């Protein structure tokens, strides 16, 4: 329990650091943030509009008061209003966040379904044709950018073969089959890099576990190769895989932005790109903090998984 509370405290402290950096970034940018937000085409904005926006964003207050109000708003879940459509930022994030999380979850599931068995089989058949072929495939998948692979998927499966739709979104409640069909290609594009990472880590971990003394002892006792593999090798090999998985799942948050854009999946990427183009400061800050918080939560969850696989971690 103490280990869990300590990890939770570290996560909250890191979230405070990220929020502070985001807050300071606004004030470290040269010039008046209100003028930057309102400037269009190189022309100077109206002085009255600048003063009104400064008051609206609280930029006319002393810096320490702005910082306190910023943290208090985060504690209440208040991220302000969008400068474009006057819509609460938190409502827009809560609407689109589940779609991004669904895409990340689906990509992670695909990565595990592909990476774990192929990595294990490649380790068992080390040096064989399957080992070399799967290693080459993993290298290719890891090197191809997600937006390139997504475009290739659309070209092959939607344009040439016409097996899949090119993109879009359908709520699961309205048409579950259509929803899953639209989710498949984006999830494959998101999970391809993680599948290669899981494959490499699984192969290395299984090879290491196969050389351990307890595995040789289990074989000497007469256990079948399948029993040795599942009881004594795979379980011990999962701990380092879980660690790497947590680190790279956070990186998926960045990859989903491009994938959502390519496949027209209405997650967080749409309001983020629109906010950047319109210089919608509250929306950009809200999405950046949300993504940062998700990264910390994912790593905390993977720490719990790691502790479940290896109880010695929780006692450390």
Buried (B, 14 or more C-beta within 10 A) or exposed (E): EEBEEEBEEBBEEBBEEBBEEBBEEBEEEEEBBBBBBBBEEEEEBEEEEBEEBBEBBEBEBEEEEBBEEBBEBBEEEBBBBBBBEEEBBBEBBEBBBEBBBBBBBBBBEBBBEBBBEBBBBBBBEEEEEBBEEBBEBBEEBBEBEBBEBBBEBBEEBBEEEEEBBBBEBBEEEEEEEBBEBBBBBBBBBBBBBBBBBBBBBBBBBBBBBBEEEEBEEBBEEEBEEEBBBEEBBBEBBBBBBBBBBBEBBBBBBEBBBBBBBBBBBBBBBBBBEBBEEBBBBBBBBBBBBBBBBBBBEBBBEBBBBBBEBBEEBBEE
